[in-house]
Amino acid sequence: MKKTIKIGFIGSGWAKIAQAPAFSLMDNVELSAVASPTELHRQKFMKMFDITQGFADWRDMLKCDLDFVCVTTPPSLHADMVTGVLQSGKSVLCEKPFALGLLDATAMVDVASKSPGLALLDHQLRFHPAVRGMKQMIDGGEIGKVFEVRAIVNLASRNRPDMPWSWWCDASRGGGALSAIGSHLIDMNRYLIGEIAEVSCNLSTSIPSRPDNSGKPCAVTSDDNFAMMMKFGPSSVALGCSSLMHVTTVGAYTWFSFEVVGSLKTIRLDGAGRLWEVTNDNAKRGRSLIDAPRWKLIEPMLSWDELVLQEKIRQSSLAVHGIFAVGFAFLAHRIVKALRNKEKTLHDAAGFIDGLKIQKVLQAGYRSNRLRTWVKI
């Protein structure tokens, strides 16, 4: 059993918020190295997490003695970086969206199949206790037959027109709400319910330009909001049923709701990471809202080591960054266990094959938006 797990980071943005703080909570884990082309960002990251090795070129970092590398760069850079990490014999976590297109995604799956290490995709919500609770309730038949899924995500993260232009605004580099937020929701649907057979998608750009570094308006080519309807296929527990995703990043407030509607119960994950249920026999029969639905809070069951981790999370910066940061801490906990025990797979984690399947759904969504019709996966 390996005593100390050494972690490296390619990219210093989201890794500063989630990955590095999460791994720093783990016992016998060393945050060893970071690669970032911007010296100011690199030095700040190194100071925040007491890292002694910093590199402008990620290829130089791969010469270090590392067990695991988090790739948290824009999607257009994933293929080369992930391939380099895997070919160096190290395990890797790739940030989503997985790739720019099916060609890159397929190539990354091929490289991962020949690698001895872990090749994981950062769909961390699978490991959030509330999401695991949802899966147990669905798989155990507690909510009855699945009728539909509804996800509404309202974010105020990009609602100011003066926010600077970045890769997120560039469709050719993998930017946009469908890729960034939709990829998570697609994975949630696949993880909880099963494979998706066809989609109908509408993409929209509400703020068509943003200022570049000099203040000059620069065209936004990616979507900042979208609506997508999906239908589940035969490899699901809800054949023919629908799932609706409605996401905006230019809203006036933040709201997150992911509901699974069943014949006995509806269950809901909220933006605070809480799991709620409401039973069908309590439903009011009228068409107007007179009494609020009687949602009941469900406390997910945790093992003793996860209870310890949960308390560490509550006392860390992760708690204020929401369900994605908290979910990553639980994923990091399992990654460290797997690396320490030299496991080749990680149960319930999203792997590169999942990334390829999600990429196919995303590509179908973009095609549906262009053709204005349903598109089969």
Buried (B, 14 or more C-beta within 10 A) or exposed (E): EEEEBBBBBBBBBBBBBBBBBBBBBBEEBBBBBBBBEEEEBBBBBBEBBEBEBBBEEBEEBBEBEBBBBBBBBBBBBBBBBBBBBBEBEBBBBBBBBBBBBEEBBEBBBEBBEEBEBBBBBBBBBBBBBBBBBBBEBBEEEEBBEBBBBBBBBBBBBBBEEEBEBBBBBBBEBBBBBBBBBBBBBBBBBBBBBBBBBBBBBBBEBBBEBBBEEEEEEBEBBBBBBBBBBBBBBEEBBBEEBBBBBBBBBBBEEEEBBBBBBBEBBBBBBBBEBBBBBBBEEEEEEEEEEEEEBEBEEBEBEBEEEBEBBBEBBEEBBBBEBBBBBBBBBBBBBBBBBBBBEEEEEBEEBBBBBBBBBBBBBBBBBBEBBEEEEBBEB
